[in-house]
Amino acid sequence: MNLSLLLIIAANVVVSLKGFNDFSFFERYKFNIGAIQRGEHIRSVTSGFLHVDYTHLFFNMITLYFFAPLVIRNFNGSKFLLIYFVSLLAGSLLATVFHKNEYHYSAVGASGAVTGVLYSAILLQPGMKLFLFFIPIPIPAYIFGIGYLLYSIYGMKNRLGNIGHTAHFGGAIGGYLVTLLLMPSLVVEETLMVILLAIPIVILFVLEKTGKI
């Protein structure tokens, strides 16, 4: 396993285990709109290493384990870390913007960063096949990526479940943009995929500008 990936997984495990066993630690470093508006901006980063429970931690880390190597092979460990942390911060930033009037809104989890890595992997290899637990046939990665973000928009609009859809979406935007900045040749080589994967992002901002989300 690449050292950068190992360090990220280890950090998530260590911080999450600390949070599981120390309620005050968890509360001090989770994402919270009120606290961030008071100047506690560190929460935008630390919340990305906390998780609600072992299941939450496992699914985020197993997703990262499967998709991060593709990003690392195309770039390197340092650029993987750049994509990871920009995606984490983009997820927190979008959540801060969309929930700015919800003083008590809170969230934890690496989902924003992991979604950014996933979206980066999809952009790098849009034709790869993904097998999902509930669908017995392989799905092209780009179809999954577009569908996932459209579902996230639906979740944001309808406050669906106890899931940080906004952070997922922000993370995807971060992963998408950094990947294109690091490999601008994709715009020429994979023009159609670059446009298709941008569609949910455009839809989100149109809905936001028109006050429909």
C-alpha positions in Angstrom: 0.0 0.0 0.0 1.3 3.5 -0.8 2.6 5.4 2.2 0.3 8.4 1.6 -2.8 6.2 1.5 -1.6 4.3 4.6 -1.1 7.5 6.5 -4.6 8.8 5.6 -6.3 5.6 6.6 -4.3 5.4 9.8 -5.1 9.0 10.7 -8.8 8.3 10.1 -8.7 5.2 12.3 -6.8 6.8 15.1 -8.9 10.0 15.3 -12.1 8.1 14.9 -11.2 5.7 17.7 -10.4 8.6 19.9 -13.8 10.2 19.1 -15.6 6.9 19.8 -14.2 6.8 23.3 -14.0 10.5 24.2 -17.3 12.5 23.7 -15.7 15.9 24.6 -13.1 15.3 21.9 -15.8 14.3 19.4 -17.8 17.4 20.2 -14.8 19.7 20.1 -13.7 18.7 16.6 -16.9 17.8 14.7 -18.2 20.1 11.9 -20.6 22.6 13.4 -21.9 25.7 11.7 -22.2 27.7 14.9 -18.7 26.9 16.0 -17.2 27.6 12.6 -19.0 31.0 12.5 -17.4 31.8 15.8 -14.0 31.2 14.2 -13.3 27.5 14.9 -12.3 26.8 11.3 -10.1 23.9 12.3 -13.3 21.9 12.5 -13.6 22.0 8.7 -10.6 19.7 8.6 -10.8 17.7 11.8 -14.4 16.7 11.2 -13.2 14.8 8.1 -11.3 12.4 10.3 -14.1 11.7 12.8 -16.8 9.1 12.2 -20.1 8.2 13.8 -19.3 4.5 14.3 -17.3 1.6 13.0 -19.6 1.0 10.0 -19.3 4.6 8.9 -15.5 4.4 9.2 -15.3 1.0 7.5 -17.3 2.0 4.4 -15.4 5.3 3.9 -12.0 3.5 4.3 -12.8 0.6 2.1 -14.0 2.9 -0.7 -10.7 4.9 -0.3 -8.7 1.7 -0.3 -10.2 0.6 -3.7 -10.1 3.9 -5.6 -7.1 5.8 -4.2 -4.5 3.5 -5.9 -5.9 4.5 -9.3 -5.4 8.2 -8.5 -1.9 7.5 -7.1 -0.9 5.5 -10.2 -1.9 8.4 -12.5 -0.3 11.0 -10.3 1.7 10.2 -7.2 1.3 10.1 -3.4 1.7 13.9 -2.9 -0.9 14.8 -5.6 -3.2 12.2 -4.1 -2.9 14.0 -0.8 -3.6 17.3 -2.5 -6.8 15.9 -4.1 -7.8 14.4 -0.7 -7.4 17.5 1.3 -8.8 19.9 -1.3 -11.9 17.6 -1.6 -12.2 17.5 2.2 -12.1 21.3 2.4 -14.4 21.8 -0.6 -17.0 19.5 1.1 -16.8 21.6 4.3 -16.9 24.8 2.4 -20.0 23.8 0.5 -21.7 22.6 3.7 -20.8 25.9 5.3 -22.4 27.9 2.5 -25.5 25.8 2.1 -26.2 25.5 5.8 -25.0 28.9 6.9 -28.4 29.7 8.6 -28.6 26.4 10.4 -26.6 27.3 13.6 -26.8 23.7 15.0 -26.0 21.8 11.8 -23.3 19.3 12.5 -21.5 16.5 10.5 -18.5 14.2 10.7 -16.8 11.8 8.3 -14.3 11.5 5.5 -17.1 11.1 2.9 -16.4 14.5 1.2 -12.7 13.7 0.8 -13.4 10.1 -0.2 -16.0 11.2 -2.8 -13.4 13.6 -4.2 -11.0 10.8 -4.7 -13.7 8.6 -6.2 -14.7 11.3 -8.6 -11.1 11.9 -9.5 -10.7 8.1 -10.2 -13.9 8.2 -12.4 -12.6 11.1 -14.4 -9.2 9.4 -14.9 -10.9 6.1 -16.0 -14.5 6.7 -16.8 -15.0 3.4 -18.6 -14.1 1.2 -15.6 -16.9 -1.0 -14.3 -18.2 -0.8 -10.8 -20.1 -3.5 -9.0 -22.6 -2.3 -6.4 -24.1 -4.4 -3.6 -27.7 -3.9 -4.7 -27.2 -4.2 -8.5 -25.9 -7.5 -9.9 -24.5 -6.1 -13.1 -21.4 -3.9 -13.7 -22.1 -0.1 -14.1 -19.8 2.2 -16.1 -18.0 4.5 -13.6 -19.2 7.7 -15.3 -22.8 6.6 -15.0 -22.3 5.9 -11.3 -20.6 9.3 -10.8 -23.3 11.3 -12.5 -26.1 9.3 -10.8 -24.5 9.7 -7.4 -24.3 13.5 -7.6 -27.8 13.7 -8.9 -28.9 11.7 -5.9 -26.9 14.0 -3.7 -28.8 17.0 -5.1 -32.0 15.2 -4.4 -30.8 14.4 -0.9 -29.8 18.1 -0.3 -33.1 19.4 -1.6 -35.2 17.0 0.5 -32.9 16.7 3.6 -32.9 12.9 2.9 -31.6 10.8 5.8 -28.9 11.6 8.3 -26.3 12.0 5.5 -24.0 14.9 4.6 -25.0 15.1 1.0 -23.6 18.6 0.7 -20.1 17.5 1.8 -20.2 14.6 -0.7 -21.1 17.0 -3.5 -18.5 19.6 -2.4 -15.9 16.8 -2.3 -16.7 15.7 -5.8 -16.3 19.2 -7.1 -12.9 19.4 -5.4 -11.7 16.1 -6.8 -13.0 17.0 -10.3 -11.4 20.4 -10.4 -8.0 19.4 -9.0 -7.8 16.4 -11.3 -8.4 18.6 -14.3 -5.8 21.1 -13.1 -3.2 18.3 -12.6 -4.0 16.7 -15.9 -5.5 19.3 -18.3 -5.0 16.9 -21.2 -8.2 15.2 -20.0 -10.2 18.1 -21.4 -9.0 17.2 -24.9 -8.7 13.4 -24.5 -11.9 12.8 -22.6 -13.9 15.9 -23.6 -17.3 14.2 -23.5 -16.7 12.7 -20.1 -15.4 16.0 -18.7 -18.7 17.6 -19.9 -20.9 14.8 -18.7 -19.4 14.7 -15.2 -19.8 18.5 -14.9 -23.6 18.3 -15.6 -24.6 17.6 -12.0 -22.3 20.4 -10.8 -23.9 22.9 -13.2 -27.4 21.7 -12.2 -26.6 22.3 -8.5 -25.5 25.9 -9.0 -28.4 26.7 -11.2 -30.8 25.4 -8.6 -28.9 27.4 -5.9 -29.0 30.6 -8.0 -32.7 30.2 -8.7 -33.4 29.5 -5.0 -34.7 26.0 -5.6 -32.4 24.3 -3.2 
